[in-house]
Amino acid sequence: SVKPQIRDGVVLDEEIAELLGWYVAEGWTTATETNDWRTGFALSSDETHVAARITDIVERRFGLSSQTYPASTGNGITVGFCSAPVGRFLRETCGVGAHNKRIPEFVLYNRNESILRSFLRAYISGDGFVTDVMSYGTVSRTLALQVQLAFARFGALVNLYERPGYDSIIRGRSFTSGPLFHGQSRNQETFDALDVER
């Protein structure tokens, strides 16, 4: 049955935007044999604080319990939960598969800039880093351009570069990627948008 927290509607706020940012960076969805969608977030083993945060949001906002367990390969961890409505929602609004990830328009163009800021902080924490430079990388051209546009809403200029594909191994599987889109910025407006110190 659908949990009351979901059935009655979920309000878009900074917490939900943060969860969407983590999903776009680290998440996946798949339908199980019983058509109960499984959603997961693939994290590094030192991101237990992120796992705890995702678990907390999912439990409080969706009424769902999640599990954190070692990744099937490598030394990462996965946070997972089952929910057809949430899985379908994430797939339809944020995409599935790294090449198809995107920022939902209701986040990207939201009047409330704190919604977009919360999304960006989570996304950059997952697919990028902040030191004396903000940097991110994705194989989704759409996502790369949307992140650039998102920072532009805060007056921040992000340079975007396209790098050729490469051979790699993830979770024990070999693959050749498509082009990688790499965004980078050193201007103060970028750090202000993320509300972080340089």
C-alpha positions in Angstrom: 0.0 0.0 0.0 1.0 3.6 -0.6 2.3 5.3 2.5 0.2 8.3 3.8 3.2 10.6 3.5 3.3 9.9 -0.2 -0.4 9.5 -0.9 -1.2 12.9 0.6 1.6 14.6 -1.5 5.1 15.6 -0.7 6.0 19.3 -0.5 9.0 20.4 -2.4 11.4 22.0 0.0 15.1 22.1 0.7 15.2 18.6 2.1 13.4 17.0 -0.9 15.7 19.1 -3.3 18.7 17.8 -1.4 17.5 14.2 -1.9 17.0 14.8 -5.6 20.5 16.2 -5.8 21.9 13.0 -4.2 19.8 10.9 -6.6 21.0 12.7 -9.7 24.6 12.3 -8.5 24.5 8.8 -7.0 21.1 7.2 -7.5 19.4 4.5 -9.5 16.0 2.9 -9.8 14.9 -0.5 -11.1 11.6 -2.4 -11.1 11.7 -5.7 -9.1 10.0 -8.9 -10.2 7.0 -8.0 -8.0 6.9 -4.5 -9.6 7.9 -2.9 -6.4 10.6 -0.4 -7.5 14.0 -0.5 -5.8 15.8 2.8 -5.4 19.5 2.9 -4.4 22.2 5.4 -3.7 25.8 4.2 -4.4 28.2 5.9 -2.0 31.8 5.5 -1.0 32.5 3.7 2.2 33.5 7.0 4.0 30.1 8.6 3.2 28.2 7.0 6.2 27.0 10.5 7.1 25.4 10.9 3.7 23.8 7.4 4.1 22.4 8.5 7.4 21.1 11.7 5.9 19.4 10.0 3.0 17.9 7.4 5.4 16.5 10.1 7.6 14.9 12.0 4.8 13.4 8.9 3.2 12.0 7.8 6.5 10.5 11.1 7.7 9.3 12.4 4.3 8.1 9.2 2.6 7.5 6.9 5.6 9.8 4.3 4.1 12.5 2.3 5.8 15.8 1.9 4.0 18.8 -0.4 4.4 22.5 0.5 4.2 24.7 -2.4 3.1 28.1 -3.0 1.5 28.2 -2.7 -2.3 28.2 -6.0 -4.1 31.6 -5.1 -5.6 34.3 -2.6 -4.5 34.4 -1.0 -1.1 31.4 1.3 -1.3 28.0 1.2 0.5 24.5 1.4 -0.9 21.4 2.9 0.7 18.3 1.2 -0.7 14.5 1.2 -0.3 11.5 -0.1 -2.1 8.6 2.1 -3.3 6.9 2.1 -6.7 5.6 5.7 -6.5 9.0 7.1 -5.4 11.0 5.0 -7.9 8.7 6.0 -10.8 8.8 9.6 -9.7 12.6 9.7 -9.6 12.9 8.0 -12.9 10.5 10.3 -14.7 11.7 13.6 -13.2 15.5 13.0 -12.9 16.2 10.3 -15.4 17.7 6.9 -15.1 21.3 5.9 -16.1 24.2 8.3 -15.9 23.8 9.5 -19.5 20.1 10.4 -18.9 20.3 12.2 -15.6 18.9 15.7 -15.4 17.7 18.4 -13.0 13.9 18.5 -12.8 12.6 21.7 -14.2 10.6 22.4 -11.1 13.9 22.6 -9.2 16.0 24.3 -11.9 13.5 27.1 -12.5 12.0 27.3 -9.0 11.5 30.9 -7.7 12.8 29.8 -4.3 16.6 29.9 -4.8 17.1 27.9 -1.6 15.5 24.9 -3.4 18.1 25.1 -6.2 21.0 25.8 -3.8 20.1 22.7 -1.7 20.0 20.6 -4.8 23.4 21.9 -6.0 25.1 21.3 -2.7 24.1 17.7 -2.7 24.8 17.1 -6.4 28.3 18.7 -6.2 29.0 16.7 -3.1 28.2 13.5 -5.1 29.6 14.2 -8.6 32.1 16.9 -7.8 34.2 18.6 -5.1 34.9 22.0 -3.7 38.4 23.2 -2.7 39.7 26.5 -4.0 37.8 25.5 -7.1 34.4 24.0 -7.7 34.4 21.1 -10.1 32.0 18.4 -11.3 31.9 15.8 -14.0 29.1 13.9 -15.7 28.5 11.9 -18.9 25.1 13.6 -19.3 25.3 16.5 -21.6 21.9 17.8 -20.5 22.9 17.6 -16.9 26.2 19.4 -17.5 24.5 22.3 -19.2 21.7 22.4 -16.6 24.3 22.7 -13.8 26.0 25.5 -15.6 22.7 27.2 -16.0 21.8 26.6 -12.4 25.0 28.4 -11.2 24.3 31.2 -13.7 21.0 31.9 -11.8 23.3 32.9 -8.9 25.5 35.0 -11.1 28.2 32.4 -11.2 30.2 31.6 -14.4 31.0 27.9 -14.8 33.4 26.8 -17.6 32.4 23.6 -19.3 34.8 21.2 -21.1 34.1 18.1 -23.1 36.6 15.3 -22.7 36.7 12.1 -24.9 35.4 8.8 -23.6 37.6 6.4 -21.6 37.8 2.8 -20.6 37.0 2.0 -16.9 35.8 -0.6 -14.5 33.0 0.1 -12.1 31.7 -2.5 -9.7 33.7 -5.1 -11.5 32.3 -4.4 -14.9 34.4 -3.0 -17.8 32.9 -0.3 -20.0 33.8 2.5 -22.4 32.2 5.7 -21.5 30.9 8.4 -23.8 32.3 11.9 -23.6 32.7 13.3 -20.1 31.5 16.9 -19.4 33.5 18.6 -16.8 32.4 21.9 -15.2 34.8 24.1 -13.2 34.6 27.5 -11.6 36.8 29.6 -9.3 34.7 32.8 -9.0 33.3 33.8 -5.6 29.7 33.7 -6.8 30.0 29.9 -7.2 31.0 29.5 -3.6 28.3 31.9 -2.5 25.7 29.8 -4.5 26.8 26.7 -2.5 27.1 28.7 0.7 30.6 27.3 1.4 33.9 28.9 2.3 36.8 28.9 -0.1 
